[in-house]
Amino acid sequence: MSGYMGPTLPILAEQRSRERYLSETKTSGIQHSLRLMKRSLTYFMPYKKRIVLGVMGMFVVAPCAAASAWLVKLAVDDVLIKKDMLALQMVTLGVIGLMTLKGVFRFIQVYYMNTAGLYAINDIRKDLYNRIMYLPMNFFNDTQVGMLMSRILNDVGLVRTSMPSLIMLIREVFTVIGLTFYVFYLDWKLAFWGVLVMPAVLYPFITFSKRLRKLARKAQTSVSDVSVLLQEGLSGIKVIKGFATEKRESERFNDEAHVYVDVSCKQIRATEQSSRIMEIIGSFAAGLVLWYGGTRVIHGDLTSGALLSFLTSLALLYEPIKRINATNIDLQMALTGAERVFEIMDMAKLVSEKGGTLTLDEPFRELALENVTFSYDNTPRPALENVNLTVKAGERVAIVGSSGSGKSTLANLLPRFFDPQQGRITLNGHSLKEYDLKSLRRATGMVAQDTFLFNATVAENIAYGAVRDYTQAEIEAAARAAYAHDFILELPEGYQTMVGERGVKLSGGQKQRLTIARAILKNPPLLILDEATSALDTESERIVQLALENLMQSRTSVVIAHRLSTILTADSIVVMDNGRIIDQGPHDALLKRCEIYQRLYEMQYGCVAKD
């Protein structure tokens, strides 16, 4: 076993998250469970026709158990003992009819309730995904992708059983009530001995409910942790192989998988203990009835058919009680899933991104940062501090500085991926918060160092996010401007070639040119280039730089540069250090007066240019 201690932290985080959730919703215990159940059931209401059919099936199936017990009495007393042929015919037809009726309506109940469950969880899954899509970027900075995948897939799936389990619970309760009345109708003295131990069934029902809920919560947390490791391992397989750490990662996964198996074993143990206790209680009831009823049969006070019918009724009575226990287990699992799903939907601190009402449809004039300060959560110092910057229409403004100086953070504030805690950013004189987010981001084009392509065709990736349907000619024109058309034609299926997950089938330079083609087709008035060539080799950089020149023509551009060779001709170069703007001006002026810029230039060119 490895010394990796990672699984403990996610579990603690899950526990703290749930405590915050309970605090924010101001509910606990039974109230919390009822609220979760009510919330879950609202998703079933659009499919009430299916639920009504399922309930109708339940009401037909529920009394079938009592009817079966009555048929047993007829079969023994009138057929086997009295040799009544008419009774035999009636019992035979009754058995066939009853089983057919039960089978048809059981199918109706199960089919319509489960399909209603499928539709309901699909709606929950869509709502949860939509909720996540509109959360701000800082949420994704603090949340693991694997955990979100587990919530959307596994936890939502558990909610599916909430309505069917509730209906099943109601059905079994009606069955118990019907059979209880029937056994008292048959013989109240025997019934007394049969139900004498029935209150004892409350012990496993109550005791194991809390335990199973707790174990279900731990199991789902463990599944989430496994999903996190799985997602990280598969996404980072190149790094893992590059460092030859396959064994270490396998051990990490094995440790986490072992935690899940351990919790699952405890779940099975608790489930089986609950079921077996139910059976033991039922056996005591059957034993008492058999002892008392057998004594009466021996003394001639009770017929064999009546005793057999009663024992059948008693067996049928305790079967739904056991099913109620099993249904309660499913219900606890469903509530655990609902708890984890609605935690994300309802948590007060997770506020969806909100834009203003102003549509950005006028020509770009000016972008201004006024005393902007921004800090990431749980960081000791601001990423940006008191930053002032103005970018006018048609300008090409470059931002340089060492790693951690705040360049990329500044770029991420412009399309409002984050909002500053102090100061404001204006575009054409209006605060960015006044603009509708959709129109603001459509007016902003971003080409980053970390390119992302979807597992779709080349054409679909270039046209991604289109406001209208682009023609093939327009897509090819954008590709030509990005110097991508020639290599695309060399691909197996040209523009219809699937690029693989994250564009794995393409080189770094090829992927970058496709993202540039995407930006050219989008045609935004404001362009943000975040170290778009820093990860490329010299030849690829040269081609991509030509593509970027085409992209920046007649556009306002903010260029974050690692390589100074790409921004020497910028209208203005902004030098940043520790979240502050140290100096700003053209290349020649900065080279004379700014020590940080001189150092950056010297690091890349080996000397400082002479006056």
C-alpha positions in Angstrom: 0.0 0.0 0.0 1.3 3.5 -0.8 1.7 6.3 1.6 -0.7 8.5 -0.4 -3.2 10.2 2.0 -5.4 11.9 -0.6 -8.6 10.1 0.0 -9.0 11.5 3.5 -9.2 15.1 2.3 -12.0 14.7 -0.2 -14.1 12.8 2.4 -13.5 15.6 4.9 -14.4 18.1 2.3 -17.6 16.2 1.5 -18.5 16.2 5.2 -17.8 19.9 5.6 -19.8 20.6 2.4 -22.8 18.7 3.8 -22.6 20.5 7.1 -22.6 23.8 5.3 -25.6 22.6 3.2 -27.6 21.6 6.3 -26.7 25.0 7.9 -27.8 27.0 4.8 -31.0 25.1 4.3 -31.7 25.2 8.1 -33.0 21.6 8.1 -31.9 18.4 9.8 -33.0 14.9 10.5 -36.5 14.0 9.5 -37.3 17.5 8.3 -34.2 17.3 6.0 -35.3 13.9 4.6 -38.9 15.1 4.0 -37.6 18.2 2.2 -35.4 16.1 0.0 -38.2 13.7 -0.7 -40.6 16.5 -1.6 -38.0 18.2 -3.8 -37.3 14.9 -5.6 -40.9 14.2 -6.2 -41.5 17.5 -7.9 -39.5 16.2 -10.8 -41.9 13.3 -11.2 -45.0 15.6 -11.5 -44.7 16.3 -15.2 -45.1 12.6 -15.7 -48.2 12.2 -13.5 -50.1 10.2 -16.1 -47.5 7.5 -15.8 -47.5 7.7 -12.1 -51.3 7.4 -12.0 -51.1 4.3 -14.1 -48.5 2.9 -11.8 -50.6 3.7 -8.7 -53.6 2.0 -10.3 -51.5 -1.1 -10.9 -50.5 -0.9 -7.2 -54.0 -0.8 -5.9 -54.9 -3.9 -8.0 -51.7 -5.8 -7.0 -51.9 -5.0 -3.2 -55.0 -7.1 -2.4 -53.9 -10.1 -4.5 -51.9 -11.5 -1.5 -55.0 -11.7 0.7 -56.9 -13.3 -2.2 -54.2 -15.9 -2.6 -54.5 -16.9 1.0 -58.3 -17.2 0.6 -57.8 -19.5 -2.4 -55.4 -21.7 -0.3 -58.2 -22.2 2.3 -60.7 -23.2 -0.4 -58.2 -25.6 -2.0 -57.5 -27.4 1.2 -61.0 -27.5 2.9 -63.3 -27.8 -0.2 -61.1 -29.5 -2.7 -58.6 -31.7 -0.8 -60.8 -32.6 2.1 -64.4 -32.3 0.8 -63.5 -33.5 -2.7 -65.8 -30.8 -4.2 -65.4 -30.7 -8.0 -67.1 -27.3 -8.4 -64.7 -25.9 -5.8 -61.8 -27.3 -7.8 -63.0 -25.6 -10.9 -63.5 -22.3 -9.1 -60.1 -22.5 -7.4 -58.3 -23.4 -10.7 -60.0 -20.5 -12.5 -59.3 -18.3 -9.5 -55.6 -19.1 -9.4 -55.2 -18.5 -13.2 -57.3 -15.3 -13.1 -55.6 -13.9 -10.0 -52.1 -14.6 -11.2 -52.9 -13.1 -14.7 -54.5 -10.0 -13.1 -51.5 -9.7 -10.7 -49.0 -10.1 -13.6 -50.7 -7.6 -15.9 -51.1 -4.9 -13.3 -47.7 -5.6 -11.7 -46.2 -4.9 -15.2 -48.2 -1.7 -15.5 -47.0 -0.6 -12.0 -43.3 -1.4 -12.5 -43.1 -0.2 -16.2 -44.8 3.2 -15.7 -43.2 4.0 -12.4 -39.7 3.1 -13.6 -40.1 5.0 -16.9 -41.4 8.0 -14.9 -38.2 7.7 -12.9 -36.0 7.7 -16.0 -37.6 10.8 -17.3 -37.4 12.5 -13.9 -33.7 11.8 -13.4 -33.1 13.0 -17.0 -34.7 16.3 -16.0 -32.7 16.5 -12.8 -29.5 15.7 -14.7 -30.3 18.5 -17.2 -31.0 21.0 -14.4 -27.8 20.1 -12.6 -25.7 20.3 -15.7 -27.3 23.6 -16.6 -26.6 24.9 -13.1 -23.0 23.9 -13.3 -22.5 25.4 -16.8 -23.6 28.8 -15.5 -21.4 28.8 -12.3 -18.5 31.2 -12.3 -14.9 30.1 -13.0 -13.8 30.3 -9.4 -16.1 27.3 -8.7 -14.3 25.2 -11.3 -10.9 26.3 -9.8 -11.9 24.8 -6.5 -13.9 21.7 -7.7 -12.6 18.5 -9.2 -14.1 17.4 -12.5 -14.3 13.8 -11.4 -16.5 14.8 -8.5 -18.9 16.7 -10.7 -19.1 13.8 -13.1 -20.0 11.5 -10.1 -22.7 13.9 -9.0 -24.2 14.2 -12.5 -24.1 10.5 -13.3 -24.1 8.4 -10.1 -25.9 10.6 -7.6 -28.6 11.7 -10.0 -29.1 8.0 -10.9 -29.9 7.2 -7.3 -32.8 9.7 -7.2 -34.6 7.6 -9.8 -35.7 5.2 -7.2 -37.4 7.8 -4.9 -40.9 7.8 -6.5 -41.0 4.0 -7.3 -39.7 3.2 -3.8 -42.3 5.5 -2.2 -45.1 3.9 -4.3 -43.7 0.5 -3.4 -43.7 1.5 0.3 -47.3 2.6 0.0 -48.3 -0.6 -1.8 -46.7 -2.8 0.8 -48.3 -0.9 3.6 -51.7 -1.5 2.0 -50.8 -5.1 1.5 -49.9 -5.4 5.2 -53.2 -3.7 6.2 -55.3 -5.9 4.0 -53.6 -9.1 5.2 -53.8 -8.0 8.8 -57.6 -7.6 8.5 -57.8 -10.9 6.7 -55.9 -12.9 9.4 -58.1 -11.3 12.2 -61.2 -12.2 10.1 -60.0 -15.8 9.8 -59.2 -16.2 13.5 -58.6 -13.4 15.9 -56.9 -15.7 18.5 -54.4 -17.0 16.0 -54.0 -13.4 14.6 -53.1 -12.3 18.1 -50.2 -14.7 18.3 -49.1 -13.9 14.8 -48.9 -10.2 15.3 -47.6 -10.3 18.8 -44.0 -9.8 17.7 -44.8 -7.4 14.9 -43.7 -4.3 16.9 -40.2 -5.8 17.0 -39.9 -5.1 13.2 -39.6 -1.4 14.0 -36.2 -2.1 15.5 -34.3 -3.0 12.3 -36.4 -0.5 10.3 -35.4 2.5 12.5 -31.9 1.4 13.6 -30.6 0.4 10.2 -32.1 3.4 8.3 -29.7 5.8 9.9 -26.8 3.5 9.5 -27.6 2.8 5.8 -28.0 6.5 5.1 -24.6 7.2 6.6 -23.0 4.3 4.7 -24.7 5.4 1.5 -23.2 8.9 1.9 -19.8 7.4 2.4 -20.1 5.1 -0.6 -21.1 8.0 -2.9 -18.2 10.1 -1.6 -15.9 7.2 -2.3 -17.3 6.8 -5.8 -16.7 10.5 -6.3 -13.1 10.0 -5.2 -12.6 7.1 -7.5 -14.0 9.2 -10.4 -11.6 12.0 -9.6 -8.6 9.6 -9.7 -9.9 8.0 -12.9 -10.4 11.3 -14.6 -7.0 12.6 -13.6 -5.2 9.4 -14.5 -6.7 9.1 -18.0 -6.4 12.8 -18.7 -2.8 12.9 -17.5 -1.7 9.6 -19.0 1.1 11.3 -21.0 2.6 12.9 -17.8 2.2 9.6 -15.9 4.1 7.7 -18.6 6.6 10.5 -19.0 7.6 10.1 -15.4 7.2 6.3 -15.3 4.8 6.6 -12.4 2.3 4.0 -13.6 2.8 1.9 -10.4 2.3 4.8 -8.1 -0.9 5.9 -9.9 -2.2 2.3 -9.9 -1.5 2.1 -6.1 -3.4 5.4 -5.6 -6.3 4.0 -7.5 -6.2 0.6 -5.8 -6.2 2.4 -2.4 -9.3 4.4 -3.3 -11.0 1.4 -4.9 -10.3 -0.5 -1.7 -12.0 2.2 0.4 -15.1 2.0 -1.9 -15.2 -1.8 -1.6 -14.8 -1.6 2.2 -17.7 0.8 2.5 -19.8 -1.3 0.1 -19.1 -4.4 2.2 -20.4 -2.5 5.2 -23.5 -1.6 3.2 -24.1 -5.2 2.3 -23.6 -6.3 5.9 -26.0 -3.8 7.2 -28.6 -4.6 4.5 -28.3 -8.3 5.2 -28.4 -7.9 9.0 -31.6 -5.9 8.6 -33.2 -8.5 6.3 -32.2 -11.5 8.4 -33.5 -9.9 11.6 -36.8 -9.4 9.8 -36.8 -13.1 8.9 -36.0 -14.2 12.5 -38.9 -12.0 13.8 -41.2 -13.6 11.2 -40.1 -17.1 12.2 -41.0 -16.4 15.8 -44.5 -15.3 14.6 -44.8 -18.4 12.5 -43.7 -20.6 15.4 -46.1 -19.1 17.8 -49.0 -19.6 15.3 -47.9 -23.1 14.4 -47.7 -24.1 18.1 -51.1 -22.6 19.1 -52.9 -23.5 15.8 -51.5 -27.0 15.8 -52.8 -27.5 19.3 -56.3 -26.5 18.2 -56.2 -28.7 15.1 -55.2 -31.7 17.3 -58.2 -30.9 19.6 -60.5 -30.5 16.7 -61.2 -26.8 17.2 -59.6 -25.8 13.8 -59.5 -27.3 10.4 -56.2 -28.1 8.6 -57.3 -25.8 5.7 -57.9 -22.9 8.1 -54.5 -23.4 9.7 -52.7 -23.7 6.4 -54.6 -20.7 5.0 -53.7 -18.7 8.2 -50.0 -19.7 7.9 -50.0 -18.7 4.3 -51.6 -15.4 5.2 -49.0 -14.9 7.9 -46.2 -15.7 5.5 -47.7 -13.3 3.0 -48.0 -10.7 5.8 -44.4 -10.7 6.8 -43.2 -10.8 3.1 -44.4 -7.2 2.5 -43.0 -6.2 5.8 -39.6 -7.4 4.6 -40.1 -5.6 1.3 -40.9 -2.4 3.2 -37.5 -2.8 4.9 -35.8 -3.3 1.5 -37.8 -0.4 0.0 -36.6 1.8 2.9 -33.0 0.9 2.0 -33.6 2.0 -1.6 -35.3 5.1 -0.3 -32.3 6.0 1.9 -30.0 5.6 -1.1 -32.3 7.9 -3.1 -32.3 10.5 -0.4 -28.5 10.3 -0.2 -28.3 11.0 -4.0 -30.8 13.8 -3.7 -28.9 15.3 -0.9 -25.7 15.5 -2.9 -27.4 16.7 -6.1 -29.5 19.5 -4.4 -26.4 20.5 -2.4 -24.9 22.0 -5.5 -28.2 23.3 -6.8 -29.1 25.1 -3.5 -25.8 26.1 -1.8 -26.0 29.8 -1.3 -22.3 30.6 -2.1 -22.6 29.1 -5.5 -24.1 32.0 -7.4 -24.6 31.6 -11.1 -23.0 34.1 -13.4 -25.2 37.1 -14.0 -24.9 39.8 -16.7 -26.6 43.0 -17.3 -29.3 44.0 -19.7 -27.2 46.0 -22.1 -26.4 44.3 -25.5 -22.9 44.9 -26.8 -23.7 45.7 -30.5 -21.9 49.0 -31.0 -18.3 49.4 -32.5 -15.5 49.0 -30.0 -14.1 52.4 -28.8 -12.3 51.9 -25.5 -11.5 49.4 -22.8 -10.4 50.7 -19.4 -9.3 49.1 -16.1 -9.8 51.6 -13.2 -8.0 50.8 -9.9 -8.6 47.1 -10.4 -7.7 44.7 -7.5 -8.4 40.9 -7.7 -7.5 38.0 -5.4 -8.1 34.3 -5.8 -9.7 32.5 -2.9 -7.3 31.4 -0.1 -4.2 33.2 -1.6 -1.9 35.4 0.6 -1.7 38.3 -1.8 -3.7 39.9 -4.6 -3.1 38.6 -8.2 -3.8 42.1 -9.4 -3.4 45.3 -7.3 -4.6 48.8 -8.2 -4.2 48.2 -12.0 -5.1 51.0 -14.4 -4.9 50.5 -18.1 -6.6 51.9 -21.2 -6.9 50.2 -24.6 -8.3 52.2 -27.4 -9.9 51.0 -30.7 -7.4 49.6 -33.2 -4.5 49.5 -30.7 -2.3 46.4 -30.1 -1.4 46.4 -26.5 1.1 43.8 -25.2 1.5 42.6 -21.6 4.8 41.1 -20.4 6.2 40.1 -17.1 7.6 37.1 -15.3 5.5 34.1 -14.3 3.0 35.0 -11.6 3.0 38.7 -12.4 -0.8 38.7 -13.1 -0.8 38.7 -16.9 -3.3 35.8 -17.4 -5.4 37.0 -14.5 -5.8 40.3 -16.2 -6.8 38.6 -19.5 -9.4 36.5 -17.7 -11.1 39.6 -16.2 -11.9 41.1 -19.7 -14.5 38.5 -20.7 -15.7 38.4 -17.1 -14.5 34.9 -16.3 -13.8 36.6 -12.9 -14.9 39.9 -11.4 -12.5 42.2 -9.5 -13.1 42.7 -5.8 -12.2 46.4 -6.1 -12.3 48.9 -9.0 -14.1 48.4 -12.2 -13.6 47.6 -15.9 -15.4 49.6 -18.5 -16.0 49.0 -22.2 -17.2 52.0 -24.3 -17.8 53.8 -21.0 -20.1 51.1 -19.5 -19.1 48.7 -16.8 -18.7 45.1 -18.0 -21.3 44.1 -15.5 -23.9 46.2 -17.4 -23.5 44.0 -20.5 -25.3 40.9 -21.2 -22.7 38.1 -20.8 -23.6 36.4 -24.1 -23.1 39.5 -26.2 -19.9 40.5 -24.2 -18.2 37.2 -24.8 -19.3 37.0 -28.4 -17.6 40.4 -28.9 -14.4 38.9 -27.3 -12.1 36.4 -29.0 -9.6 34.5 -26.9 -6.7 32.4 -28.1 -4.8 30.8 -25.2 -1.6 28.7 -24.8 -3.7 25.8 -23.6 -5.7 25.0 -26.7 -8.9 23.0 -26.4 -10.6 21.1 -29.2 -13.7 19.0 -28.9 -13.9 15.4 -30.1 -15.6 16.5 -33.3 -14.7 17.2 -36.9 -12.2 19.9 -37.9 -15.1 21.9 -39.5 -17.2 21.6 -36.3 -14.3 22.8 -34.2 -13.7 25.8 -36.4 -17.4 26.8 -36.4 -17.8 26.1 -32.7 -20.0 28.7 -31.0 -21.3 30.0 -34.2 -24.1 32.6 -34.0 -25.4 31.4 -37.4 -24.8 28.5 -39.8 -21.5 29.1 -41.6 -21.0 27.8 -45.1 -18.2 25.5 -46.0 -16.6 28.3 -48.0 -16.5 30.6 -44.9 -15.0 27.8 -42.8 -12.3 27.2 -45.4 -11.6 31.0 -45.7 -11.0 31.2 -42.0 -8.7 28.1 -42.2 -6.7 29.7 -45.0 -6.3 32.9 -43.0 -5.1 30.8 -40.1 -2.6 28.9 -42.4 -4.5 25.7 -41.6 -6.2 24.8 -44.9 -3.2 22.9 -46.4 -2.7 20.6 -43.5 -6.4 20.0 -43.1 -6.6 18.8 -46.7 -3.8 16.3 -45.9 -5.9 14.7 -43.1 -7.7 11.4 -43.9 -11.1 13.0 -44.3 -10.2 16.7 -44.7 -12.5 19.0 -42.9 -14.6 16.0 -41.7 -11.7 14.4 -39.9 -12.4 13.7 -36.2 -9.6 15.4 -34.2 -9.9 13.1 -31.1 -10.3 14.1 -27.4 -8.7 17.5 -26.9 -7.4 17.3 -30.5 -5.0 14.5 -29.6 -4.6 13.5 -33.3 -3.1 16.9 -34.2 0.2 18.6 -33.4 0.4 21.6 -31.1 0.9 24.0 -34.0 -2.0 22.5 -35.9 -4.4 22.7 -32.9 -3.3 26.3 -32.3 -4.1 27.2 -35.9 -7.5 25.7 -35.6 -8.3 27.8 -32.6 -7.1 30.9 -34.5 -9.4 29.9 -37.4 -12.2 29.6 -34.9 -11.4 33.2 -33.7 -11.2 34.5 -37.3 -14.6 33.0 -38.1 -16.1 34.5 -34.9 -14.7 37.9 -36.0 -14.7 39.6 -32.6 -13.8 43.3 -32.3 -11.7 42.7 -29.2 -9.0 40.0 -29.3 -7.1 38.5 -26.4 -4.0 36.4 -27.0 -2.8 34.6 -23.9 0.8 33.4 -24.7 -0.6 31.8 -27.8 2.8 30.7 -29.2 4.9 30.1 -26.0 4.4 26.3 -26.2 5.4 25.9 -29.9 8.6 25.1 -31.6 10.3 27.7 -33.8 8.8 26.5 -37.1 5.3 26.2 -35.7 5.6 29.6 -34.0 6.5 31.2 -37.3 3.5 29.8 -39.0 1.2 30.5 -36.1 2.5 34.1 -35.8 1.6 34.7 -39.5 -1.9 33.4 -38.7 -2.1 35.7 -35.7 -1.1 38.7 -37.8 -4.0 37.9 -40.1 -6.3 37.6 -37.0 -5.2 40.9 -35.5 -5.6 42.9 -38.6 -8.1 45.8 -38.1 -8.8 44.6 -34.5 -8.1 45.8 -31.1 -5.7 43.3 -29.5 -4.5 42.6 -26.0 -1.5 40.3 -26.3 0.0 38.5 -23.4 3.5 37.5 -24.5 6.2 35.2 -23.1 8.4 35.7 -26.2 9.2 39.3 -26.7 9.9 38.7 -30.4 6.1 38.5 -31.0 5.2 41.9 -29.5 8.1 44.2 -30.5 5.8 46.1 -32.9 3.0 46.6 -30.4 1.6 50.1 -30.0 2.2 49.8 -26.3 3.9 47.3 -24.0 2.7 47.0 -20.4 5.3 45.6 -18.0 3.8 43.8 -14.9 5.4 42.5 -11.7 3.7 41.1 -8.6 0.2 42.1 -9.8 1.1 45.7 -10.6 1.8 47.6 -13.7 5.4 48.8 -13.4 5.8 50.7 -16.7 4.1 51.1 -20.1 5.3 52.4 -23.4 6.9 51.3 -26.8 9.7 48.8 -27.0 12.5 51.3 -27.5 11.5 53.5 -24.6 11.1 50.6 -22.2 14.4 49.1 -23.2 16.0 52.4 -22.0 14.2 53.0 -18.7 12.6 49.8 -17.4 14.9 47.4 -15.5 12.4 44.5 -15.5 11.9 44.9 -19.3 15.6 45.1 -19.8 16.1 41.9 -17.8 13.4 40.1 -19.8 15.0 41.2 -23.0 18.4 40.2 -21.9 17.2 36.7 -20.9 15.8 36.1 -24.3 18.4 37.8 -26.5 21.5 37.5 -24.4 22.2 41.3 -24.2 20.6 44.7 -23.9 20.5 46.8 -27.0 22.7 49.8 -26.9 21.4 53.3 -27.5 
